[in-house]
Amino acid sequence: MAEVIDLSQVGALTGKSITREPRDGNAPCRIVGVPSGMMNAIGLANPGLVGFTTIHAPRIGSLGCPYIASVAGHSIDDYVFVASALGCRSDIGLIELNVSCPNTSTGRNFGDDPAALRSLLRAVRSTLTNASMIVKLAPNAPDVSALAAVAVEEGACALTLCNTLPSPAIHPASGLPILAQGSGGLSGPVVHELAVRVVGEVYRTVAKSSGTPIIGLGGVMRASDAAEFILAGATAVGMGTALFADPRSPLRVIEGLRKWVASQGCSHVSELTGAMHT
Protein backbone atom coordinates (compact mmCIF):
# COMPACT_ATOMS: atom_id res chain seq x y z
CA MET A 1 0.00 0.00 0.00
CA ALA A 2 2.83 2.41 0.82
CA GLU A 3 4.02 2.17 -2.78
CA VAL A 4 0.82 3.71 -4.14
CA ILE A 5 -0.59 5.85 -1.32
CA ASP A 6 0.81 8.18 1.34
CA LEU A 7 -0.20 6.25 4.43
CA SER A 8 0.40 9.28 6.66
CA GLN A 9 -2.87 10.61 5.22
CA VAL A 10 -4.99 7.73 6.55
CA GLY A 11 -5.96 6.90 10.11
CA ALA A 12 -4.50 3.40 10.25
CA LEU A 13 -3.71 0.31 8.20
CA THR A 14 -5.29 -3.01 9.19
CA GLY A 15 -3.29 -6.04 8.11
CA LYS A 16 -4.31 -9.48 6.97
CA SER A 17 -5.42 -11.76 9.80
CA ILE A 18 -2.50 -13.64 11.34
CA THR A 19 -2.85 -17.16 12.70
CA ARG A 20 -0.57 -19.27 14.87
CA GLU A 21 0.70 -21.43 12.02
CA PRO A 22 1.19 -20.53 8.34
CA ARG A 23 -1.85 -21.16 6.15
CA ASP A 24 -1.92 -21.65 2.39
CA GLY A 25 -5.63 -20.92 2.36
CA ASN A 26 -8.32 -22.51 0.21
CA ALA A 27 -7.83 -23.87 -3.27
CA PRO A 28 -8.79 -21.64 -6.20
CA CYS A 29 -11.12 -20.35 -7.32
CA ARG A 30 -11.25 -18.33 -4.12
CA ILE A 31 -12.19 -14.83 -5.25
CA VAL A 32 -14.83 -13.78 -7.78
CA GLY A 33 -16.45 -10.53 -8.84
CA VAL A 34 -20.22 -10.21 -8.50
CA PRO A 35 -22.56 -7.34 -9.38
CA SER A 36 -21.77 -4.43 -7.03
CA GLY A 37 -19.12 -6.32 -5.10
CA MET A 38 -16.96 -9.38 -4.75
CA MET A 39 -16.86 -12.69 -2.94
CA ASN A 40 -13.86 -14.34 -1.38
CA ALA A 41 -13.05 -17.60 0.32
CA ILE A 42 -9.34 -17.00 0.85
CA GLY A 43 -9.19 -19.26 3.89
CA LEU A 44 -7.05 -16.99 6.06
CA ALA A 45 -3.96 -17.43 3.90
CA ASN A 46 -1.07 -15.85 5.83
CA PRO A 47 2.58 -16.53 6.75
CA GLY A 48 1.79 -17.41 10.37
CA LEU A 49 3.05 -15.64 13.46
CA VAL A 50 6.75 -16.39 12.95
CA GLY A 51 6.65 -15.49 9.27
CA PHE A 52 4.84 -12.24 9.97
CA THR A 53 7.13 -11.13 12.78
CA THR A 54 10.32 -11.93 10.87
CA ILE A 55 9.39 -10.83 7.33
CA HIS A 56 6.65 -8.21 7.54
CA ALA A 57 6.60 -6.70 11.03
CA PRO A 58 9.98 -4.93 10.71
CA ARG A 59 8.33 -2.55 8.20
CA ILE A 60 5.62 -1.37 10.59
CA GLY A 61 7.69 1.53 11.89
CA SER A 62 8.05 3.03 8.42
CA LEU A 63 4.35 2.91 7.44
CA GLY A 64 3.60 6.48 8.46
CA CYS A 65 0.40 5.48 10.26
CA PRO A 66 -0.68 3.19 13.12
CA TYR A 67 -0.87 -0.51 12.32
CA ILE A 68 -3.83 -2.60 13.47
CA ALA A 69 -2.81 -6.25 13.79
CA SER A 70 -5.66 -8.64 12.94
CA VAL A 71 -5.65 -11.97 14.77
CA ALA A 72 -7.61 -15.13 13.95
CA GLY A 73 -7.69 -18.68 15.25
CA HIS A 74 -9.74 -21.81 15.85
CA SER A 75 -9.40 -21.93 19.64
CA ILE A 76 -8.87 -19.64 22.59
CA ASP A 77 -5.29 -20.88 22.84
CA ASP A 78 -4.68 -19.88 19.21
CA TYR A 79 -5.93 -16.34 19.76
CA VAL A 80 -4.06 -15.93 23.03
CA PHE A 81 -0.81 -17.22 21.54
CA VAL A 82 -0.84 -14.80 18.58
CA ALA A 83 -2.36 -11.79 20.33
CA SER A 84 0.03 -11.95 23.28
CA ALA A 85 3.04 -12.21 20.95
CA LEU A 86 1.94 -9.24 18.83
CA GLY A 87 0.56 -7.25 21.74
CA CYS A 88 3.89 -7.03 23.53
CA ARG A 89 5.54 -5.27 20.57
CA SER A 90 6.18 -1.55 20.94
CA ASP A 91 5.19 -0.91 17.30
CA ILE A 92 1.73 -2.52 17.57
CA GLY A 93 -0.75 -0.69 19.77
CA LEU A 94 -3.99 -2.17 18.46
CA ILE A 95 -5.01 -5.83 18.17
CA GLU A 96 -8.18 -6.58 16.21
CA LEU A 97 -9.72 -9.96 16.97
CA ASN A 98 -11.42 -11.47 13.93
CA VAL A 99 -14.01 -13.64 15.68
CA SER A 100 -15.74 -15.00 12.58
CA CYS A 101 -13.52 -18.09 12.37
CA PRO A 102 -15.04 -21.51 13.19
CA ASN A 103 -14.34 -22.84 16.65
CA THR A 104 -13.30 -26.44 15.99
CA SER A 105 -14.56 -27.74 19.34
CA THR A 106 -18.17 -26.60 18.80
CA GLY A 107 -18.46 -25.88 15.09
CA ARG A 108 -19.64 -22.34 15.89
CA ASN A 109 -17.95 -19.00 15.58
CA PHE A 110 -16.81 -17.14 18.67
CA GLY A 111 -18.67 -14.23 17.11
CA ASP A 112 -21.98 -16.13 17.23
CA ASP A 113 -22.10 -16.99 20.92
CA PRO A 114 -21.92 -14.31 23.66
CA ALA A 115 -20.66 -16.80 26.26
CA ALA A 116 -17.92 -18.13 23.98
CA LEU A 117 -16.95 -14.59 23.00
CA ARG A 118 -16.72 -13.55 26.64
CA SER A 119 -14.39 -16.44 27.43
CA LEU A 120 -12.19 -15.62 24.45
CA LEU A 121 -11.93 -11.88 25.15
CA ARG A 122 -11.28 -12.40 28.84
CA ALA A 123 -8.42 -14.74 28.05
CA VAL A 124 -6.89 -12.48 25.41
CA ARG A 125 -7.30 -9.27 27.38
CA SER A 126 -5.42 -10.68 30.36
CA THR A 127 -2.33 -11.23 28.19
CA LEU A 128 -2.17 -7.85 26.42
CA THR A 129 0.47 -5.63 27.98
CA ASN A 130 0.99 -2.78 25.52
CA ALA A 131 -1.88 -3.11 23.04
CA SER A 132 -5.59 -2.36 23.17
CA MET A 133 -8.20 -4.80 21.89
CA ILE A 134 -10.63 -4.24 19.01
CA VAL A 135 -13.35 -6.80 18.25
CA LYS A 136 -14.55 -7.37 14.67
CA LEU A 137 -18.06 -8.81 14.44
CA ALA A 138 -20.04 -10.38 11.60
CA PRO A 139 -23.26 -8.84 10.23
CA ASN A 140 -25.18 -12.13 10.35
CA ALA A 141 -24.60 -12.93 14.02
CA PRO A 142 -27.80 -13.88 15.87
CA ASP A 143 -27.64 -10.73 18.06
CA VAL A 144 -24.90 -8.29 17.13
CA SER A 145 -25.82 -5.84 19.88
CA ALA A 146 -25.54 -8.53 22.55
CA LEU A 147 -22.12 -9.53 21.24
CA ALA A 148 -21.03 -5.89 21.09
CA ALA A 149 -22.10 -5.44 24.70
CA VAL A 150 -19.98 -8.42 25.73
CA ALA A 151 -17.00 -7.01 23.84
CA VAL A 152 -17.31 -3.67 25.63
CA GLU A 153 -17.75 -5.32 29.02
CA GLU A 154 -14.60 -7.37 28.45
CA GLY A 155 -12.44 -4.38 27.65
CA ALA A 156 -12.68 -3.77 23.89
CA CYS A 157 -11.46 -0.26 23.08
CA ALA A 158 -13.42 -0.27 19.79
CA LEU A 159 -15.70 -2.38 17.62
CA THR A 160 -15.28 -3.11 13.91
CA LEU A 161 -18.64 -3.51 12.14
CA CYS A 162 -18.75 -5.55 10.15
CA ASN A 163 -17.12 -8.53 8.49
CA THR A 164 -18.25 -10.01 5.17
CA LEU A 165 -21.64 -11.67 4.70
CA PRO A 166 -21.48 -15.44 4.04
CA SER A 167 -23.06 -16.17 0.66
CA PRO A 168 -22.96 -18.74 -2.17
CA ALA A 169 -22.01 -18.12 -5.80
CA ILE A 170 -23.35 -20.74 -8.23
CA HIS A 171 -22.42 -21.22 -11.88
CA PRO A 172 -25.76 -21.36 -13.78
CA ALA A 173 -24.50 -23.66 -16.54
CA SER A 174 -23.01 -26.38 -14.36
CA GLY A 175 -24.91 -25.85 -11.14
CA LEU A 176 -21.59 -26.04 -9.31
CA PRO A 177 -20.24 -23.48 -6.82
CA ILE A 178 -17.98 -20.90 -8.44
CA LEU A 179 -15.79 -20.75 -5.36
CA ALA A 180 -13.98 -24.01 -4.64
CA GLN A 181 -14.94 -23.74 -0.98
CA GLY A 182 -18.62 -23.67 -1.94
CA SER A 183 -19.42 -20.28 -0.47
CA GLY A 184 -17.55 -17.18 0.57
CA GLY A 185 -17.75 -13.74 2.12
CA LEU A 186 -19.72 -11.11 0.21
CA SER A 187 -18.33 -7.57 0.35
CA GLY A 188 -18.48 -4.28 -1.52
CA PRO A 189 -21.34 -1.86 -2.23
CA VAL A 190 -23.87 -4.71 -2.25
CA VAL A 191 -23.55 -5.03 1.57
CA HIS A 192 -23.18 -1.34 2.40
CA GLU A 193 -26.69 -0.53 3.58
CA LEU A 194 -26.81 -3.68 5.68
CA ALA A 195 -23.56 -2.66 7.36
CA VAL A 196 -24.89 0.86 7.97
CA ARG A 197 -27.93 -0.66 9.68
CA VAL A 198 -25.73 -2.79 11.94
CA VAL A 199 -23.57 0.22 12.86
CA GLY A 200 -26.63 2.28 13.69
CA GLU A 201 -28.14 -0.48 15.81
CA VAL A 202 -24.99 -1.08 17.82
CA TYR A 203 -24.38 2.64 18.24
CA ARG A 204 -27.84 3.20 19.68
CA THR A 205 -27.89 0.15 21.94
CA VAL A 206 -24.28 -0.14 23.10
CA ALA A 207 -21.64 2.22 21.77
CA LYS A 208 -23.22 5.62 22.42
CA SER A 209 -23.82 5.08 26.13
CA SER A 210 -20.46 3.39 26.69
CA GLY A 211 -18.46 5.83 24.57
CA THR A 212 -17.03 2.98 22.50
CA PRO A 213 -15.78 3.96 19.02
CA ILE A 214 -17.06 2.02 16.02
CA ILE A 215 -15.05 1.39 12.86
CA GLY A 216 -17.70 1.23 10.12
CA LEU A 217 -16.77 -1.21 7.39
CA GLY A 218 -18.64 -2.43 4.34
CA GLY A 219 -18.85 -1.21 0.76
CA VAL A 220 -17.28 2.22 1.15
CA MET A 221 -16.38 3.43 -2.35
CA ARG A 222 -17.13 7.17 -2.06
CA ALA A 223 -17.18 9.89 0.55
CA SER A 224 -20.98 9.68 0.71
CA ASP A 225 -20.69 6.02 1.77
CA ALA A 226 -18.31 6.98 4.57
CA ALA A 227 -20.61 9.82 5.60
CA GLU A 228 -23.49 7.37 6.02
CA PHE A 229 -21.43 5.30 8.44
CA ILE A 230 -20.48 8.38 10.45
CA LEU A 231 -24.05 9.63 10.67
CA ALA A 232 -25.15 6.15 11.79
CA GLY A 233 -22.60 6.16 14.62
CA ALA A 234 -19.14 5.30 13.32
CA THR A 235 -16.11 7.15 14.65
CA ALA A 236 -13.85 5.82 11.89
CA VAL A 237 -14.44 4.20 8.51
CA GLY A 238 -12.59 1.27 6.94
CA MET A 239 -12.13 0.41 3.28
CA GLY A 240 -11.29 -3.01 1.86
CA THR A 241 -12.96 -4.10 -1.37
CA ALA A 242 -12.48 -0.63 -2.88
CA LEU A 243 -8.70 -1.10 -2.67
CA PHE A 244 -8.90 -3.92 -5.22
CA ALA A 245 -10.35 -1.47 -7.74
CA ASP A 246 -8.26 1.56 -6.78
CA PRO A 247 -5.80 1.51 -3.87
CA ARG A 248 -5.74 5.31 -3.91
CA SER A 249 -9.48 5.62 -3.30
CA PRO A 250 -9.08 6.41 0.43
CA LEU A 251 -7.51 9.75 -0.48
CA ARG A 252 -10.58 10.72 -2.51
CA VAL A 253 -12.85 9.66 0.33
CA ILE A 254 -10.86 11.73 2.83
CA GLU A 255 -11.03 14.82 0.63
CA GLY A 256 -14.75 14.30 0.10
CA LEU A 257 -15.29 13.98 3.85
CA ARG A 258 -13.47 17.25 4.46
CA LYS A 259 -15.83 19.03 2.08
CA TRP A 260 -18.85 17.30 3.61
CA VAL A 261 -17.85 18.29 7.17
CA ALA A 262 -17.46 21.91 6.08
CA SER A 263 -20.81 21.84 4.29
CA GLN A 264 -22.45 20.74 7.54
CA GLY A 265 -20.99 23.73 9.37
CA CYS A 266 -18.67 21.55 11.45
CA SER A 267 -14.95 21.83 12.11
CA HIS A 268 -14.26 18.12 12.75
CA VAL A 269 -15.82 14.91 11.50
CA SER A 270 -16.35 13.69 15.07
CA GLU A 271 -19.09 16.28 15.48
CA LEU A 272 -21.20 14.26 13.04
CA THR A 273 -20.83 10.82 14.62
CA GLY A 274 -24.33 9.50 15.28
CA ALA A 275 -25.95 12.70 13.98
CA MET A 276 -28.48 10.94 11.75
CA HIS A 277 -31.86 12.70 11.89
CA THR A 278 -34.79 10.48 12.87
JOJODA-V817122 format. One line per field, one symbol per residue. psi: psi as a letter, one per 40 degrees, with the letter a starting at -180 (. if undefined). A space follows every 10 residues. Layout:
psi->???
//
This chain:
psi->deeeiheeei dihhiihhid iihdaiiihe hiiihfaiii gdffhieidd dddddddeed eedeiihhhh hiieiddddd ddddddeeie ehehhhhhfe ihhddeeiid edhddddddd dddddeehde iihihhiiee idgddddddd dddeeheihh hiaihhiihh hdddeiidhd ediahhiadd eddddddddd ddddddddde fhihhhhhfh didddddddd deeidihihc dddddheedd dddddddddd dddefieidd eeheehh.
//
